[in-house]
Amino acid sequence: MAIPKEKSLEMYRNLVRARYLGEKIFEIFSAGGSNMVGLHRAVGEEAIPVAVCAVLRKDDYYKPSGVRMHPYLFCKEGFTMRDGLAGEMCRALPKVGGHDTYISPELGVIGKSGILGEDGPMYVGAALSAKLRKSGQVVVYTCGDGTANRAPVHESMVVAAALTLPIVFMIQDNQYGMGTARSKVYKIKDLSDRAKGYGFPGISVDGNDVVALYETVKEYVDRARSGGGPGLIVAETYRLGAHSVGDAQIYRPKGEAEEWWKKDPLPRYRKTLMGKGILTDAMVTRIDADAKAEADEAGKAALQVPLISYEDHIKWAYDVL
């Protein structure tokens, strides 16, 4: 599949922007500028939302995996980097919902549950709505390898298959569910084999390879949009950092993270584009400077947004949890 040059550059820019966004979130959190109790960083996993958003339409539905990936919705048309930062800092932005929930139906985001996997039926409902309305919209529902073991995720896949819904399920396999290695939970090597039990296609893809991700997501989204029904993509990646700030990571084998740093999607994709002559040293420098400046400005802008009120925060907790 030939990826248009501008699309390739768009994904590179967003990957760089995602990395700077993650650094800015950590910077603000460390300085006490956020009301977050904890912070889940996404270093090394940013290629997944970048590739997914590069395929989706503005009105397609998308739910990124877990808490750590929601700020990267800025890659989807209609959201900004400020939105991503404000969501992490419990700011009162309407389309962010005052938390990292993100509720903006017109932009294809209908929130999430604070209990992992419970939001699966919400997005299956969105897929059913799209089918009944014949809107041509597609849903991409992403969850982690740990969440994929929860009952509502299985039930969502069963219903989506039975009704031939336009939804693509994605398991973001970062090798650990909190502190438990995926290999200790699953007795199958390839998680995409699960798709066979539901009666729809499944595939595993290198989640740190932007090109492979884009091609795979596009194939499955196009199939769902044309009436082919659901599919399952397993994006194999790695959580380069701790599960959350304060995690001692005593469960990791020595040297494992260092090996995965060699597969960091950002320098890897940069090398690919430079090898094809799509990217130059001058462009790399300019994109890097622009992304850093954008993150700095987004951080300042997000801090100017009022914090969500106590009453609204309690209402959010009851509505979402």
C-alpha positions in Angstrom: 0.0 0.0 0.0 1.4 3.3 -1.1 1.0 6.0 1.7 0.7 9.5 0.3 3.7 11.7 1.1 1.6 14.3 2.9 0.0 11.6 5.0 3.4 10.1 5.9 4.6 13.6 7.0 1.3 14.2 8.9 2.0 11.0 11.0 5.6 12.0 11.6 4.6 15.4 12.8 1.9 13.9 15.1 4.4 11.4 16.5 6.8 14.2 17.4 4.0 16.3 18.8 2.8 13.3 20.8 6.2 12.9 22.3 6.4 16.5 23.3 2.9 16.4 24.7 3.9 13.5 26.9 6.9 15.4 28.2 4.8 18.5 28.9 2.2 16.5 30.8 5.0 15.0 33.0 6.6 18.5 33.5 3.3 20.0 34.6 2.5 17.1 36.9 6.0 17.2 38.5 5.6 20.9 39.1 2.3 20.3 40.9 0.2 22.0 38.2 -2.3 19.2 37.9 -5.0 17.8 40.1 -4.2 14.3 39.1 -3.6 11.8 41.8 -1.2 9.8 39.6 0.2 9.9 36.1 0.3 7.1 33.5 2.9 7.9 30.8 2.7 6.6 27.3 6.4 6.9 26.1 6.9 4.3 23.3 3.2 3.7 22.6 2.3 6.9 20.8 2.5 5.4 17.3 -0.9 3.6 17.8 -3.2 6.6 18.2 -1.2 8.5 15.6 -1.8 5.8 13.0 -5.4 5.2 14.0 -6.3 8.9 13.8 -4.6 9.2 10.4 -7.1 6.7 9.0 -10.3 7.9 10.7 -12.8 10.5 9.5 -13.6 13.4 11.8 -17.0 11.8 12.7 -15.7 8.3 13.2 -15.8 7.0 16.7 -12.5 6.3 18.6 -11.7 5.3 22.1 -7.9 5.1 22.9 -6.6 2.5 25.3 -6.7 3.2 29.0 -5.9 6.3 30.9 -2.4 7.0 29.4 -3.5 7.3 25.8 -6.5 9.7 26.0 -4.3 12.9 25.7 -3.3 11.7 22.3 -6.8 12.2 20.9 -5.3 15.6 19.8 -4.2 13.6 16.7 -7.9 13.3 15.7 -9.4 16.1 13.8 -11.3 18.5 16.0 -9.1 18.1 19.1 -6.1 20.1 20.1 -3.0 19.6 22.1 -4.5 22.0 24.7 -7.4 19.7 25.0 -5.1 16.8 25.8 -3.3 18.7 28.5 -6.5 20.2 30.0 -8.0 16.8 30.2 -5.1 15.5 32.2 -5.3 18.5 34.6 -9.0 18.2 35.4 -9.9 21.4 33.6 -13.4 22.4 32.7 -13.4 22.0 28.9 -16.8 20.9 27.5 -15.4 18.5 25.0 -13.0 17.0 27.5 -15.6 16.6 30.2 -13.5 18.1 32.9 -11.4 15.0 33.1 -9.6 12.6 30.8 -12.9 11.2 29.8 -13.5 13.3 26.6 -17.1 13.5 25.6 -17.7 15.0 22.2 -20.2 12.9 20.1 -19.8 15.1 17.0 -16.1 14.3 17.1 -16.7 10.6 17.6 -15.9 10.4 21.3 -18.5 9.4 23.8 -16.5 9.0 27.0 -15.2 6.1 28.9 -15.7 4.1 32.0 -13.4 4.3 35.1 -13.8 0.5 35.3 -11.7 -1.0 32.5 -13.7 -2.6 29.7 -17.1 -1.4 30.8 -17.1 1.2 28.0 -17.0 -1.5 25.3 -20.8 -1.8 25.1 -21.0 2.1 24.7 -18.9 1.9 21.5 -20.7 -1.2 20.2 -23.8 0.9 20.6 -22.2 3.7 18.6 -21.4 1.1 15.9 -25.0 -0.1 15.9 -26.3 3.5 15.6 -24.0 4.1 12.7 -25.2 1.0 11.0 -28.9 1.9 11.5 -28.4 5.5 10.4 -26.3 4.3 7.4 -23.9 7.1 8.2 -20.8 5.3 7.0 -19.1 5.9 10.3 -16.7 3.4 11.8 -15.7 2.7 15.4 -12.2 1.8 16.6 -12.3 0.6 20.2 -8.9 0.1 21.8 -8.1 -1.5 25.1 -5.0 -3.0 26.8 -4.0 -6.6 27.0 -5.3 -6.7 30.6 -8.6 -5.1 29.9 -9.2 -7.5 27.0 -9.7 -10.3 29.5 -12.7 -8.6 31.1 -16.2 -9.8 30.4 -17.7 -6.7 28.8 -15.0 -6.7 26.1 -15.8 -10.3 25.2 -19.6 -9.5 25.2 -18.9 -6.5 23.0 -17.1 -8.7 20.5 -19.9 -11.3 20.5 -22.6 -8.7 19.9 -20.6 -6.9 17.2 -20.0 -10.1 15.3 -23.7 -11.2 15.6 -24.9 -7.9 14.2 -22.1 -7.4 11.7 -21.3 -3.9 13.1 -18.8 -1.5 11.7 -16.3 -1.7 14.6 -12.6 -2.5 14.8 -11.4 -3.8 18.1 -7.8 -3.2 18.9 -5.7 -4.7 21.8 -2.8 -2.5 22.7 -0.5 -5.2 24.0 2.2 -3.4 25.9 3.3 -6.6 27.5 2.1 -5.8 31.1 -1.2 -5.4 32.8 0.0 -3.2 35.6 2.7 -5.4 37.1 1.7 -8.7 35.6 3.4 -9.9 32.5 1.0 -10.8 29.7 2.8 -14.1 29.2 1.6 -15.1 32.7 -2.0 -14.5 31.9 -2.4 -15.7 28.3 -1.8 -19.3 27.3 -1.8 -18.3 23.6 1.1 -16.6 21.9 -0.8 -14.6 19.3 -3.7 -12.7 20.9 -5.3 -12.1 17.5 -6.2 -15.9 17.5 -9.1 -14.8 19.7 -10.9 -13.4 16.7 -11.5 -16.9 15.4 -13.8 -17.6 18.3 -16.0 -14.6 17.4 -16.0 -15.3 13.7 -14.2 -12.3 12.4 -10.7 -11.7 11.1 -7.8 -10.9 13.4 -4.2 -9.9 12.9 -1.2 -9.0 15.0 1.0 -6.0 13.9 4.1 -4.3 15.2 2.7 -1.5 17.2 6.0 0.5 17.0 6.0 0.4 13.2 3.9 3.4 12.0 3.8 2.2 8.4 2.6 -1.3 9.3 0.1 0.1 11.8 -1.4 2.6 9.3 -1.7 -0.1 6.5 -3.4 -2.6 8.9 -5.8 -0.1 10.5 -6.8 1.2 7.1 -7.5 -2.2 5.7 -9.7 -3.1 8.7 -11.4 0.2 8.9 -12.1 0.2 5.1 -13.5 -3.3 5.5 -15.8 -2.3 8.4 -17.0 0.8 6.5 -17.9 -1.2 3.5 -20.2 -3.5 5.5 -17.6 -6.3 6.2 -18.2 -6.2 9.9 -15.8 -6.2 12.9 -12.2 -7.2 13.1 -9.5 -7.5 15.7 -6.0 -5.9 15.5 -3.4 -6.6 18.2 -0.8 -3.9 18.3 2.4 -5.3 19.9 4.2 -2.5 21.7 5.9 -1.9 25.1 5.4 0.3 28.0 8.8 1.9 28.2 8.1 3.6 31.5 6.4 2.6 34.7 2.7 1.7 34.9 2.3 5.0 36.8 4.5 7.5 38.6 5.9 5.8 41.7 5.9 2.2 40.2 9.3 0.7 41.2 9.0 -1.8 38.2 10.5 -4.7 40.2 8.6 -7.1 37.9 10.6 -6.3 34.8 13.6 -8.6 33.9 16.8 -6.7 33.8 17.7 -5.2 30.4 14.2 -5.8 28.9 13.2 -2.1 28.7 16.6 -1.2 27.2 16.0 -3.7 24.4 12.6 -2.2 23.7 14.1 1.4 23.6 15.9 0.2 20.5 12.4 -0.1 18.9 11.2 3.3 19.9 8.7 4.3 17.1 9.9 7.9 16.8 13.5 7.5 15.6 12.5 4.3 13.8 9.8 6.1 11.7 12.2 9.1 11.2 14.8 6.7 9.7 12.2 5.2 7.4 11.1 8.5 6.0 14.6 9.8 5.6 15.5 6.6 3.7 12.7 7.3 1.3 13.7 10.9 0.8 10.4 12.1 2.3 12.1 13.7 5.3 15.3 15.8 5.5 17.5 17.0 8.4 16.2 20.5 8.0 12.6 19.3 8.1 13.4 17.2 11.2 14.8 20.3 13.0 11.9 22.5 12.0 9.2 19.9 13.0 10.9 19.3 16.3 11.1 23.1 17.1 7.4 23.6 16.1 6.2 20.7 18.2 8.1 21.9 21.3 6.8 25.4 20.9 3.2 24.1 20.4 3.5 22.0 23.5 4.8 24.9 25.5 1.9 27.2 24.4 -0.6 24.4 24.9 0.6 24.0 28.5 0.2 27.7 29.2 -3.2 27.7 27.6 -4.4 24.6 29.5 -3.3 26.1 32.8 -5.5 29.1 32.1 -8.7 27.0 31.9 -10.5 26.8 35.2 -10.5 23.6 37.2 -13.6 21.6 37.1 -15.9 22.4 40.1 -16.2 20.0 43.0 -19.9 19.5 42.1 -19.2 18.7 38.5 -16.3 16.4 39.4 -18.6 14.4 41.7 -21.3 14.3 38.9 -18.6 13.1 36.5 -17.6 10.4 39.0 -21.2 9.1 39.2 -22.0 9.5 35.5 -18.8 7.7 34.3 -18.0 5.2 37.1 
